[in-house]
Amino acid sequence: MPGKQVKTSAAEAKASGKSTDAGIVQESLRPYAIADKLRTLRLRRNMGLAQLAEHTGFSAAMLSRLENGRLVPTLPTLTRIALVFGVGLDYFFSDPRKRHVVSVVRRNERMLFPSDPKAASAPWHFESLDFRVNERKLSGYLAHFHPWPEEKAVPHYHPGVELLYLLEGKLEMKIGVETFQLAAGDSIYFDALQKHSYRSLVDTPCIAMVVTTGTPR
C-alpha cells in the first residue's frame, strides 16, 4: 500500500507539472491575443471555418479551438495559417498594446514632404496625420496646394477613394475629364482611380485635409 501511494503521488506531481507548464505558456502568450488575431483574419476574408479547414488541412474543430483560445498553436500551425492569409509570423507576435491602435500625432511632430521628392519644385506638399499608426485602413493628410501653371499640372491616380475638405484658399481640381473649383468649406469625394490633379487658384497655398484609402502613385 505505501508503494501504491508513492506512485500515485508521483503521477499527480507529473500531471501537475504539465498543467503548470501549459499555464505558463498560455500566460506568456496572452498579451499577443493570438486567438483573436486568428479569428479576425478569417472574418476579414468572410471565410467560414470549413473553408479555412480546406485551405489549411486542419479540421474545423481544431481551428475553432484555436480561435477560442482552448488550444495553443504550434509554430508550424501558425505558419500554415499565415500562408493562407498572406501575413508573416510577426503578425501573431506583435503586442496589440504596442501597435498604436490609438495614436496621437502632435503638430510639432509632423514633417512636410513634397509630392515629388525628385523634382526641384512640387505642386503640393503634405503632412501625414497618422504616420504612427500600424496597419492603417485609411490615410489622413494635411495638404498644401501651391499656385501652379495649368499646363504643368500632372494628373495622378491611386487605388481606393479620396475625400478632400478645403480649409483655406480656392482650389481647382481636374478629375477625369471634369474640372471643379472649390472654396474654403467645400468638400469633394471621388474614385481615386480616376486621374486627378490639383492647383491653387490664389497666390497663396490652399490648405486641405485629405483622406484616402489607397496609396498615391
Rosetta constraint file for C-alpha pairs under 8 A:
AtomPair CA 1 CA 5 HARMONIC 6.39 0.50
AtomPair CA 2 CA 6 HARMONIC 6.35 0.50
AtomPair CA 3 CA 7 HARMONIC 6.34 0.50
AtomPair CA 4 CA 8 HARMONIC 6.26 0.50
AtomPair CA 5 CA 9 HARMONIC 6.19 0.50
AtomPair CA 6 CA 10 HARMONIC 6.24 0.50
AtomPair CA 7 CA 11 HARMONIC 6.21 0.50
AtomPair CA 8 CA 12 HARMONIC 6.11 0.50
AtomPair CA 9 CA 13 HARMONIC 6.07 0.50
AtomPair CA 10 CA 14 HARMONIC 6.14 0.50
AtomPair CA 11 CA 15 HARMONIC 6.13 0.50
AtomPair CA 12 CA 16 HARMONIC 5.91 0.50
AtomPair CA 13 CA 17 HARMONIC 6.06 0.50
AtomPair CA 14 CA 18 HARMONIC 6.40 0.50
AtomPair CA 15 CA 19 HARMONIC 6.21 0.50
AtomPair CA 16 CA 20 HARMONIC 6.07 0.50
AtomPair CA 17 CA 21 HARMONIC 6.15 0.50
AtomPair CA 18 CA 22 HARMONIC 6.17 0.50
AtomPair CA 19 CA 23 HARMONIC 6.16 0.50
AtomPair CA 20 CA 24 HARMONIC 6.23 0.50
AtomPair CA 21 CA 25 HARMONIC 6.30 0.50
AtomPair CA 22 CA 26 HARMONIC 6.18 0.50
AtomPair CA 23 CA 27 HARMONIC 6.05 0.50
AtomPair CA 24 CA 28 HARMONIC 6.07 0.50
AtomPair CA 25 CA 29 HARMONIC 6.25 0.50
AtomPair CA 26 CA 30 HARMONIC 5.98 0.50
AtomPair CA 26 CA 72 HARMONIC 7.12 0.50
AtomPair CA 27 CA 31 HARMONIC 7.91 0.50
AtomPair CA 29 CA 33 HARMONIC 7.18 0.50
AtomPair CA 29 CA 34 HARMONIC 7.50 0.50
AtomPair CA 30 CA 34 HARMONIC 7.60 0.50
AtomPair CA 31 CA 95 HARMONIC 6.11 0.50
AtomPair CA 31 CA 96 HARMONIC 7.50 0.50
AtomPair CA 31 CA 97 HARMONIC 7.92 0.50
AtomPair CA 32 CA 92 HARMONIC 6.73 0.50
AtomPair CA 32 CA 93 HARMONIC 5.76 0.50
AtomPair CA 32 CA 94 HARMONIC 6.25 0.50
AtomPair CA 32 CA 95 HARMONIC 4.85 0.50
AtomPair CA 32 CA 96 HARMONIC 6.44 0.50
AtomPair CA 33 CA 37 HARMONIC 6.35 0.50
AtomPair CA 33 CA 92 HARMONIC 7.88 0.50
AtomPair CA 33 CA 95 HARMONIC 7.83 0.50
AtomPair CA 33 CA 96 HARMONIC 7.60 0.50
AtomPair CA 34 CA 38 HARMONIC 6.16 0.50
AtomPair CA 34 CA 67 HARMONIC 7.95 0.50
AtomPair CA 34 CA 92 HARMONIC 5.71 0.50
AtomPair CA 34 CA 93 HARMONIC 7.60 0.50
AtomPair CA 35 CA 39 HARMONIC 6.38 0.50
AtomPair CA 35 CA 66 HARMONIC 5.93 0.50
AtomPair CA 35 CA 67 HARMONIC 4.39 0.50
AtomPair CA 35 CA 68 HARMONIC 6.07 0.50
AtomPair CA 35 CA 69 HARMONIC 5.36 0.50
AtomPair CA 36 CA 40 HARMONIC 6.06 0.50
AtomPair CA 36 CA 67 HARMONIC 6.42 0.50
AtomPair CA 36 CA 68 HARMONIC 7.89 0.50
AtomPair CA 37 CA 41 HARMONIC 6.14 0.50
AtomPair CA 37 CA 92 HARMONIC 6.80 0.50
AtomPair CA 38 CA 42 HARMONIC 6.51 0.50
AtomPair CA 38 CA 66 HARMONIC 7.76 0.50
AtomPair CA 38 CA 67 HARMONIC 5.95 0.50
AtomPair CA 39 CA 43 HARMONIC 6.17 0.50
AtomPair CA 39 CA 67 HARMONIC 5.54 0.50
AtomPair CA 40 CA 44 HARMONIC 6.00 0.50
AtomPair CA 41 CA 45 HARMONIC 6.73 0.50
AtomPair CA 41 CA 85 HARMONIC 7.01 0.50
AtomPair CA 42 CA 46 HARMONIC 6.43 0.50
AtomPair CA 42 CA 47 HARMONIC 5.39 0.50
AtomPair CA 42 CA 48 HARMONIC 7.20 0.50
AtomPair CA 42 CA 49 HARMONIC 7.96 0.50
AtomPair CA 42 CA 52 HARMONIC 7.59 0.50
AtomPair CA 43 CA 47 HARMONIC 5.89 0.50
AtomPair CA 43 CA 48 HARMONIC 7.67 0.50
AtomPair CA 47 CA 51 HARMONIC 6.13 0.50
AtomPair CA 47 CA 52 HARMONIC 6.66 0.50
AtomPair CA 48 CA 52 HARMONIC 6.37 0.50
AtomPair CA 49 CA 53 HARMONIC 6.03 0.50
AtomPair CA 49 CA 60 HARMONIC 5.30 0.50
AtomPair CA 49 CA 63 HARMONIC 6.90 0.50
AtomPair CA 49 CA 64 HARMONIC 7.19 0.50
AtomPair CA 50 CA 54 HARMONIC 6.42 0.50
AtomPair CA 50 CA 59 HARMONIC 7.80 0.50
AtomPair CA 50 CA 60 HARMONIC 5.45 0.50
AtomPair CA 51 CA 55 HARMONIC 6.52 0.50
AtomPair CA 52 CA 56 HARMONIC 6.10 0.50
AtomPair CA 52 CA 60 HARMONIC 7.52 0.50
AtomPair CA 53 CA 57 HARMONIC 5.41 0.50
AtomPair CA 53 CA 58 HARMONIC 5.04 0.50
AtomPair CA 53 CA 59 HARMONIC 5.35 0.50
AtomPair CA 53 CA 60 HARMONIC 5.33 0.50
AtomPair CA 53 CA 63 HARMONIC 7.36 0.50
AtomPair CA 54 CA 58 HARMONIC 7.39 0.50
AtomPair CA 55 CA 84 HARMONIC 6.84 0.50
AtomPair CA 56 CA 80 HARMONIC 6.27 0.50
AtomPair CA 56 CA 81 HARMONIC 6.31 0.50
AtomPair CA 56 CA 84 HARMONIC 7.19 0.50
AtomPair CA 58 CA 62 HARMONIC 6.67 0.50
AtomPair CA 58 CA 63 HARMONIC 6.90 0.50
AtomPair CA 59 CA 63 HARMONIC 6.37 0.50
AtomPair CA 60 CA 64 HARMONIC 6.07 0.50
AtomPair CA 61 CA 65 HARMONIC 6.36 0.50
AtomPair CA 62 CA 66 HARMONIC 6.34 0.50
AtomPair CA 62 CA 71 HARMONIC 7.94 0.50
AtomPair CA 63 CA 67 HARMONIC 6.23 0.50
AtomPair CA 64 CA 68 HARMONIC 6.16 0.50
AtomPair CA 65 CA 69 HARMONIC 6.14 0.50
AtomPair CA 65 CA 70 HARMONIC 5.04 0.50
AtomPair CA 65 CA 71 HARMONIC 5.47 0.50
AtomPair CA 66 CA 70 HARMONIC 6.06 0.50
AtomPair CA 66 CA 71 HARMONIC 4.99 0.50
AtomPair CA 66 CA 72 HARMONIC 6.55 0.50
AtomPair CA 66 CA 73 HARMONIC 6.61 0.50
AtomPair CA 73 CA 77 HARMONIC 6.00 0.50
AtomPair CA 73 CA 78 HARMONIC 6.41 0.50
AtomPair CA 74 CA 78 HARMONIC 6.35 0.50
AtomPair CA 75 CA 79 HARMONIC 5.99 0.50
AtomPair CA 76 CA 80 HARMONIC 6.25 0.50
AtomPair CA 77 CA 81 HARMONIC 6.42 0.50
AtomPair CA 78 CA 82 HARMONIC 5.90 0.50
AtomPair CA 78 CA 89 HARMONIC 7.13 0.50
AtomPair CA 79 CA 83 HARMONIC 6.21 0.50
AtomPair CA 79 CA 88 HARMONIC 7.80 0.50
AtomPair CA 79 CA 89 HARMONIC 6.49 0.50
AtomPair CA 80 CA 84 HARMONIC 6.68 0.50
AtomPair CA 81 CA 85 HARMONIC 6.68 0.50
AtomPair CA 82 CA 86 HARMONIC 5.84 0.50
AtomPair CA 82 CA 87 HARMONIC 5.12 0.50
AtomPair CA 82 CA 88 HARMONIC 6.05 0.50
AtomPair CA 82 CA 89 HARMONIC 6.63 0.50
AtomPair CA 83 CA 87 HARMONIC 6.49 0.50
AtomPair CA 83 CA 88 HARMONIC 7.67 0.50
AtomPair CA 87 CA 91 HARMONIC 6.50 0.50
AtomPair CA 88 CA 92 HARMONIC 7.89 0.50
AtomPair CA 89 CA 93 HARMONIC 6.85 0.50
AtomPair CA 90 CA 94 HARMONIC 6.07 0.50
AtomPair CA 94 CA 98 HARMONIC 7.57 0.50
AtomPair CA 94 CA 99 HARMONIC 7.39 0.50
AtomPair CA 95 CA 99 HARMONIC 6.68 0.50
AtomPair CA 96 CA 100 HARMONIC 7.77 0.50
AtomPair CA 96 CA 101 HARMONIC 7.50 0.50
AtomPair CA 97 CA 101 HARMONIC 7.61 0.50
AtomPair CA 99 CA 133 HARMONIC 7.14 0.50
AtomPair CA 99 CA 134 HARMONIC 6.02 0.50
AtomPair CA 100 CA 132 HARMONIC 6.75 0.50
AtomPair CA 100 CA 133 HARMONIC 5.39 0.50
AtomPair CA 100 CA 134 HARMONIC 6.53 0.50
AtomPair CA 101 CA 133 HARMONIC 6.56 0.50
AtomPair CA 101 CA 134 HARMONIC 7.38 0.50
AtomPair CA 102 CA 133 HARMONIC 7.71 0.50
AtomPair CA 103 CA 130 HARMONIC 7.36 0.50
AtomPair CA 103 CA 132 HARMONIC 6.48 0.50
AtomPair CA 103 CA 133 HARMONIC 6.23 0.50
AtomPair CA 104 CA 130 HARMONIC 7.77 0.50
AtomPair CA 104 CA 132 HARMONIC 7.90 0.50
AtomPair CA 105 CA 109 HARMONIC 6.53 0.50
AtomPair CA 105 CA 110 HARMONIC 7.22 0.50
AtomPair CA 105 CA 129 HARMONIC 6.51 0.50
AtomPair CA 105 CA 130 HARMONIC 6.61 0.50
AtomPair CA 105 CA 131 HARMONIC 7.79 0.50
AtomPair CA 105 CA 132 HARMONIC 7.27 0.50
AtomPair CA 106 CA 110 HARMONIC 6.97 0.50
AtomPair CA 110 CA 127 HARMONIC 6.06 0.50
AtomPair CA 110 CA 128 HARMONIC 6.61 0.50
AtomPair CA 110 CA 129 HARMONIC 7.20 0.50
AtomPair CA 111 CA 127 HARMONIC 5.66 0.50
AtomPair CA 111 CA 128 HARMONIC 7.33 0.50
AtomPair CA 112 CA 125 HARMONIC 6.33 0.50
AtomPair CA 112 CA 126 HARMONIC 5.60 0.50
AtomPair CA 112 CA 127 HARMONIC 4.95 0.50
AtomPair CA 113 CA 117 HARMONIC 7.51 0.50
AtomPair CA 113 CA 125 HARMONIC 5.33 0.50
AtomPair CA 113 CA 126 HARMONIC 5.39 0.50
AtomPair CA 113 CA 127 HARMONIC 6.41 0.50
AtomPair CA 114 CA 122 HARMONIC 5.98 0.50
AtomPair CA 114 CA 124 HARMONIC 6.20 0.50
AtomPair CA 114 CA 125 HARMONIC 4.28 0.50
AtomPair CA 114 CA 126 HARMONIC 6.48 0.50
AtomPair CA 115 CA 122 HARMONIC 6.01 0.50
AtomPair CA 115 CA 123 HARMONIC 7.01 0.50
AtomPair CA 115 CA 124 HARMONIC 5.64 0.50
AtomPair CA 115 CA 125 HARMONIC 5.51 0.50
AtomPair CA 115 CA 126 HARMONIC 7.09 0.50
AtomPair CA 116 CA 122 HARMONIC 6.02 0.50
AtomPair CA 117 CA 122 HARMONIC 7.98 0.50
AtomPair CA 123 CA 145 HARMONIC 6.13 0.50
AtomPair CA 123 CA 146 HARMONIC 5.42 0.50
AtomPair CA 123 CA 147 HARMONIC 7.31 0.50
AtomPair CA 123 CA 148 HARMONIC 6.13 0.50
AtomPair CA 123 CA 153 HARMONIC 7.32 0.50
AtomPair CA 123 CA 198 HARMONIC 7.67 0.50
AtomPair CA 123 CA 199 HARMONIC 6.83 0.50
AtomPair CA 124 CA 143 HARMONIC 6.89 0.50
AtomPair CA 124 CA 144 HARMONIC 5.38 0.50
AtomPair CA 124 CA 145 HARMONIC 4.34 0.50
AtomPair CA 124 CA 146 HARMONIC 5.60 0.50
AtomPair CA 125 CA 143 HARMONIC 5.89 0.50
AtomPair CA 125 CA 144 HARMONIC 5.16 0.50
AtomPair CA 125 CA 145 HARMONIC 6.69 0.50
AtomPair CA 126 CA 141 HARMONIC 6.20 0.50
AtomPair CA 126 CA 142 HARMONIC 5.58 0.50
AtomPair CA 126 CA 143 HARMONIC 4.31 0.50
AtomPair CA 126 CA 144 HARMONIC 6.00 0.50
AtomPair CA 127 CA 141 HARMONIC 5.43 0.50
AtomPair CA 127 CA 142 HARMONIC 5.12 0.50
AtomPair CA 127 CA 143 HARMONIC 6.44 0.50
AtomPair CA 128 CA 139 HARMONIC 7.71 0.50
AtomPair CA 128 CA 140 HARMONIC 6.18 0.50
AtomPair CA 128 CA 141 HARMONIC 4.66 0.50
AtomPair CA 128 CA 142 HARMONIC 6.60 0.50
AtomPair CA 129 CA 139 HARMONIC 7.71 0.50
AtomPair CA 129 CA 140 HARMONIC 5.30 0.50
AtomPair CA 129 CA 141 HARMONIC 5.27 0.50
AtomPair CA 129 CA 142 HARMONIC 6.85 0.50
AtomPair CA 130 CA 139 HARMONIC 6.71 0.50
AtomPair CA 130 CA 140 HARMONIC 6.18 0.50
AtomPair CA 130 CA 141 HARMONIC 7.83 0.50
AtomPair CA 137 CA 213 HARMONIC 6.63 0.50
AtomPair CA 138 CA 211 HARMONIC 6.84 0.50
AtomPair CA 138 CA 212 HARMONIC 5.67 0.50
AtomPair CA 138 CA 213 HARMONIC 4.48 0.50
AtomPair CA 138 CA 214 HARMONIC 7.18 0.50
AtomPair CA 139 CA 211 HARMONIC 5.57 0.50
AtomPair CA 139 CA 212 HARMONIC 5.25 0.50
AtomPair CA 139 CA 213 HARMONIC 6.25 0.50
AtomPair CA 139 CA 214 HARMONIC 7.72 0.50
AtomPair CA 140 CA 209 HARMONIC 7.23 0.50
AtomPair CA 140 CA 210 HARMONIC 5.76 0.50
AtomPair CA 140 CA 211 HARMONIC 4.47 0.50
AtomPair CA 140 CA 212 HARMONIC 6.58 0.50
AtomPair CA 141 CA 209 HARMONIC 5.75 0.50
AtomPair CA 141 CA 210 HARMONIC 5.09 0.50
AtomPair CA 141 CA 211 HARMONIC 6.36 0.50
AtomPair CA 142 CA 207 HARMONIC 7.06 0.50
AtomPair CA 142 CA 208 HARMONIC 5.85 0.50
AtomPair CA 142 CA 209 HARMONIC 4.71 0.50
AtomPair CA 142 CA 210 HARMONIC 6.30 0.50
AtomPair CA 143 CA 206 HARMONIC 7.91 0.50
AtomPair CA 143 CA 207 HARMONIC 5.62 0.50
AtomPair CA 143 CA 208 HARMONIC 5.20 0.50
AtomPair CA 143 CA 209 HARMONIC 6.11 0.50
AtomPair CA 143 CA 210 HARMONIC 6.76 0.50
AtomPair CA 144 CA 205 HARMONIC 5.73 0.50
AtomPair CA 144 CA 206 HARMONIC 5.57 0.50
AtomPair CA 144 CA 207 HARMONIC 4.71 0.50
AtomPair CA 144 CA 208 HARMONIC 6.68 0.50
AtomPair CA 145 CA 171 HARMONIC 7.83 0.50
AtomPair CA 145 CA 198 HARMONIC 6.92 0.50
AtomPair CA 145 CA 199 HARMONIC 5.88 0.50
AtomPair CA 145 CA 200 HARMONIC 5.67 0.50
AtomPair CA 145 CA 205 HARMONIC 5.12 0.50
AtomPair CA 145 CA 206 HARMONIC 4.96 0.50
AtomPair CA 145 CA 207 HARMONIC 6.40 0.50
AtomPair CA 146 CA 199 HARMONIC 6.08 0.50
AtomPair CA 146 CA 200 HARMONIC 5.22 0.50
AtomPair CA 146 CA 203 HARMONIC 8.00 0.50
AtomPair CA 146 CA 204 HARMONIC 6.75 0.50
AtomPair CA 146 CA 205 HARMONIC 4.45 0.50
AtomPair CA 146 CA 206 HARMONIC 6.55 0.50
AtomPair CA 147 CA 199 HARMONIC 5.77 0.50
AtomPair CA 147 CA 200 HARMONIC 4.47 0.50
AtomPair CA 147 CA 201 HARMONIC 6.17 0.50
AtomPair CA 147 CA 202 HARMONIC 6.47 0.50
AtomPair CA 147 CA 203 HARMONIC 6.06 0.50
AtomPair CA 147 CA 204 HARMONIC 6.85 0.50
AtomPair CA 147 CA 205 HARMONIC 6.48 0.50
AtomPair CA 148 CA 152 HARMONIC 7.02 0.50
AtomPair CA 148 CA 153 HARMONIC 6.89 0.50
AtomPair CA 148 CA 199 HARMONIC 5.60 0.50
AtomPair CA 148 CA 200 HARMONIC 6.65 0.50
AtomPair CA 149 CA 153 HARMONIC 6.66 0.50
AtomPair CA 149 CA 199 HARMONIC 7.97 0.50
AtomPair CA 150 CA 199 HARMONIC 7.57 0.50
AtomPair CA 153 CA 197 HARMONIC 6.25 0.50
AtomPair CA 153 CA 198 HARMONIC 7.07 0.50
AtomPair CA 153 CA 199 HARMONIC 7.18 0.50
AtomPair CA 154 CA 197 HARMONIC 6.31 0.50
AtomPair CA 155 CA 174 HARMONIC 7.97 0.50
AtomPair CA 155 CA 195 HARMONIC 5.43 0.50
AtomPair CA 155 CA 196 HARMONIC 4.79 0.50
AtomPair CA 155 CA 197 HARMONIC 4.51 0.50
AtomPair CA 156 CA 195 HARMONIC 5.07 0.50
AtomPair CA 156 CA 196 HARMONIC 5.52 0.50
AtomPair CA 156 CA 197 HARMONIC 6.52 0.50
AtomPair CA 156 CA 216 HARMONIC 7.73 0.50
AtomPair CA 156 CA 217 HARMONIC 6.51 0.50
AtomPair CA 157 CA 192 HARMONIC 5.69 0.50
AtomPair CA 157 CA 193 HARMONIC 5.12 0.50
AtomPair CA 157 CA 194 HARMONIC 5.95 0.50
AtomPair CA 157 CA 195 HARMONIC 4.77 0.50
AtomPair CA 157 CA 196 HARMONIC 6.32 0.50
AtomPair CA 157 CA 216 HARMONIC 6.48 0.50
AtomPair CA 157 CA 217 HARMONIC 6.20 0.50
AtomPair CA 158 CA 192 HARMONIC 5.53 0.50
AtomPair CA 158 CA 193 HARMONIC 5.24 0.50
AtomPair CA 158 CA 214 HARMONIC 5.97 0.50
AtomPair CA 158 CA 215 HARMONIC 5.82 0.50
AtomPair CA 158 CA 216 HARMONIC 4.82 0.50
AtomPair CA 158 CA 217 HARMONIC 5.72 0.50
AtomPair CA 159 CA 192 HARMONIC 6.03 0.50
AtomPair CA 159 CA 193 HARMONIC 5.44 0.50
AtomPair CA 159 CA 213 HARMONIC 7.29 0.50
AtomPair CA 159 CA 214 HARMONIC 4.70 0.50
AtomPair CA 159 CA 215 HARMONIC 6.50 0.50
AtomPair CA 159 CA 216 HARMONIC 7.57 0.50
AtomPair CA 160 CA 191 HARMONIC 6.47 0.50
AtomPair CA 160 CA 192 HARMONIC 5.73 0.50
AtomPair CA 160 CA 193 HARMONIC 6.80 0.50
AtomPair CA 160 CA 212 HARMONIC 6.95 0.50
AtomPair CA 160 CA 213 HARMONIC 4.96 0.50
AtomPair CA 160 CA 214 HARMONIC 4.72 0.50
AtomPair CA 161 CA 189 HARMONIC 7.30 0.50
AtomPair CA 161 CA 190 HARMONIC 5.81 0.50
AtomPair CA 161 CA 191 HARMONIC 4.60 0.50
AtomPair CA 161 CA 192 HARMONIC 4.79 0.50
AtomPair CA 161 CA 193 HARMONIC 7.58 0.50
AtomPair CA 161 CA 212 HARMONIC 5.76 0.50
AtomPair CA 161 CA 213 HARMONIC 5.63 0.50
AtomPair CA 161 CA 214 HARMONIC 6.90 0.50
AtomPair CA 162 CA 189 HARMONIC 5.67 0.50
AtomPair CA 162 CA 190 HARMONIC 5.61 0.50
AtomPair CA 162 CA 191 HARMONIC 6.50 0.50
AtomPair CA 162 CA 192 HARMONIC 5.75 0.50
AtomPair CA 162 CA 210 HARMONIC 7.05 0.50
AtomPair CA 162 CA 211 HARMONIC 5.70 0.50
AtomPair CA 162 CA 212 HARMONIC 4.43 0.50
AtomPair CA 162 CA 213 HARMONIC 6.72 0.50
AtomPair CA 163 CA 187 HARMONIC 7.18 0.50
AtomPair CA 163 CA 188 HARMONIC 5.76 0.50
AtomPair CA 163 CA 189 HARMONIC 4.39 0.50
AtomPair CA 163 CA 190 HARMONIC 6.76 0.50
AtomPair CA 163 CA 210 HARMONIC 5.73 0.50
AtomPair CA 163 CA 211 HARMONIC 5.16 0.50
AtomPair CA 163 CA 212 HARMONIC 6.45 0.50
AtomPair CA 164 CA 187 HARMONIC 5.45 0.50
AtomPair CA 164 CA 188 HARMONIC 5.33 0.50
AtomPair CA 164 CA 189 HARMONIC 6.49 0.50
AtomPair CA 164 CA 208 HARMONIC 6.52 0.50
AtomPair CA 164 CA 209 HARMONIC 5.79 0.50
AtomPair CA 164 CA 210 HARMONIC 4.46 0.50
AtomPair CA 164 CA 211 HARMONIC 6.46 0.50
AtomPair CA 165 CA 185 HARMONIC 6.75 0.50
AtomPair CA 165 CA 186 HARMONIC 6.02 0.50
AtomPair CA 165 CA 187 HARMONIC 4.25 0.50
AtomPair CA 165 CA 188 HARMONIC 6.67 0.50
AtomPair CA 165 CA 208 HARMONIC 5.46 0.50
AtomPair CA 165 CA 209 HARMONIC 5.26 0.50
AtomPair CA 165 CA 210 HARMONIC 6.47 0.50
AtomPair CA 166 CA 171 HARMONIC 7.82 0.50
AtomPair CA 166 CA 182 HARMONIC 7.15 0.50
AtomPair CA 166 CA 183 HARMONIC 6.72 0.50
AtomPair CA 166 CA 184 HARMONIC 5.04 0.50
AtomPair CA 166 CA 185 HARMONIC 5.58 0.50
AtomPair CA 166 CA 186 HARMONIC 5.69 0.50
AtomPair CA 166 CA 187 HARMONIC 6.14 0.50
AtomPair CA 166 CA 206 HARMONIC 7.48 0.50
AtomPair CA 166 CA 207 HARMONIC 6.23 0.50
AtomPair CA 166 CA 208 HARMONIC 4.25 0.50
AtomPair CA 166 CA 209 HARMONIC 6.51 0.50
AtomPair CA 167 CA 184 HARMONIC 5.06 0.50
AtomPair CA 167 CA 185 HARMONIC 5.93 0.50
AtomPair CA 167 CA 206 HARMONIC 7.53 0.50
AtomPair CA 167 CA 207 HARMONIC 5.47 0.50
AtomPair CA 167 CA 208 HARMONIC 5.05 0.50
AtomPair CA 167 CA 209 HARMONIC 7.15 0.50
AtomPair CA 168 CA 183 HARMONIC 7.52 0.50
AtomPair CA 168 CA 184 HARMONIC 4.96 0.50
AtomPair CA 168 CA 185 HARMONIC 7.83 0.50
AtomPair CA 168 CA 206 HARMONIC 5.34 0.50
AtomPair CA 168 CA 207 HARMONIC 5.06 0.50
AtomPair CA 168 CA 208 HARMONIC 6.88 0.50
AtomPair CA 169 CA 183 HARMONIC 6.34 0.50
AtomPair CA 169 CA 184 HARMONIC 5.84 0.50
AtomPair CA 169 CA 200 HARMONIC 7.34 0.50
AtomPair CA 169 CA 201 HARMONIC 7.75 0.50
AtomPair CA 169 CA 202 HARMONIC 6.61 0.50
AtomPair CA 169 CA 204 HARMONIC 7.39 0.50
AtomPair CA 169 CA 205 HARMONIC 6.94 0.50
AtomPair CA 169 CA 206 HARMONIC 4.55 0.50
AtomPair CA 169 CA 207 HARMONIC 6.78 0.50
AtomPair CA 170 CA 181 HARMONIC 7.12 0.50
AtomPair CA 170 CA 182 HARMONIC 5.69 0.50
AtomPair CA 170 CA 183 HARMONIC 4.71 0.50
AtomPair CA 170 CA 184 HARMONIC 6.57 0.50
AtomPair CA 170 CA 200 HARMONIC 6.03 0.50
AtomPair CA 170 CA 201 HARMONIC 5.46 0.50
AtomPair CA 170 CA 202 HARMONIC 6.19 0.50
AtomPair CA 170 CA 206 HARMONIC 6.29 0.50
AtomPair CA 171 CA 181 HARMONIC 5.67 0.50
AtomPair CA 171 CA 182 HARMONIC 5.08 0.50
AtomPair CA 171 CA 183 HARMONIC 6.54 0.50
AtomPair CA 171 CA 198 HARMONIC 6.93 0.50
AtomPair CA 171 CA 199 HARMONIC 5.90 0.50
AtomPair CA 171 CA 200 HARMONIC 4.70 0.50
AtomPair CA 171 CA 201 HARMONIC 5.61 0.50
AtomPair CA 171 CA 202 HARMONIC 7.94 0.50
AtomPair CA 171 CA 206 HARMONIC 6.46 0.50
AtomPair CA 172 CA 179 HARMONIC 7.09 0.50
AtomPair CA 172 CA 180 HARMONIC 5.71 0.50
AtomPair CA 172 CA 181 HARMONIC 4.52 0.50
AtomPair CA 172 CA 182 HARMONIC 6.33 0.50
AtomPair CA 172 CA 198 HARMONIC 5.76 0.50
AtomPair CA 172 CA 199 HARMONIC 5.41 0.50
AtomPair CA 172 CA 200 HARMONIC 6.23 0.50
AtomPair CA 172 CA 201 HARMONIC 6.46 0.50
AtomPair CA 173 CA 179 HARMONIC 5.73 0.50
AtomPair CA 173 CA 180 HARMONIC 5.13 0.50
AtomPair CA 173 CA 181 HARMONIC 6.32 0.50
AtomPair CA 173 CA 182 HARMONIC 7.86 0.50
AtomPair CA 173 CA 196 HARMONIC 6.92 0.50
AtomPair CA 173 CA 197 HARMONIC 5.63 0.50
AtomPair CA 173 CA 198 HARMONIC 4.65 0.50
AtomPair CA 173 CA 199 HARMONIC 6.72 0.50
AtomPair CA 174 CA 178 HARMONIC 5.71 0.50
AtomPair CA 174 CA 179 HARMONIC 4.42 0.50
AtomPair CA 174 CA 180 HARMONIC 6.27 0.50
AtomPair CA 174 CA 195 HARMONIC 7.99 0.50
AtomPair CA 174 CA 196 HARMONIC 5.27 0.50
AtomPair CA 174 CA 197 HARMONIC 5.31 0.50
AtomPair CA 174 CA 198 HARMONIC 6.69 0.50
AtomPair CA 175 CA 179 HARMONIC 6.36 0.50
AtomPair CA 175 CA 180 HARMONIC 7.88 0.50
AtomPair CA 175 CA 194 HARMONIC 6.31 0.50
AtomPair CA 175 CA 195 HARMONIC 5.88 0.50
AtomPair CA 175 CA 196 HARMONIC 4.35 0.50
AtomPair CA 175 CA 197 HARMONIC 6.84 0.50
AtomPair CA 176 CA 194 HARMONIC 5.55 0.50
AtomPair CA 176 CA 195 HARMONIC 5.44 0.50
AtomPair CA 176 CA 196 HARMONIC 6.28 0.50
AtomPair CA 182 CA 186 HARMONIC 5.75 0.50
AtomPair CA 182 CA 187 HARMONIC 7.39 0.50
AtomPair CA 192 CA 196 HARMONIC 7.49 0.50
AtomPair CA 200 CA 204 HARMONIC 7.47 0.50
AtomPair CA 200 CA 205 HARMONIC 6.14 0.50
AtomPair CA 200 CA 206 HARMONIC 5.73 0.50
AtomPair CA 202 CA 206 HARMONIC 7.76 0.50
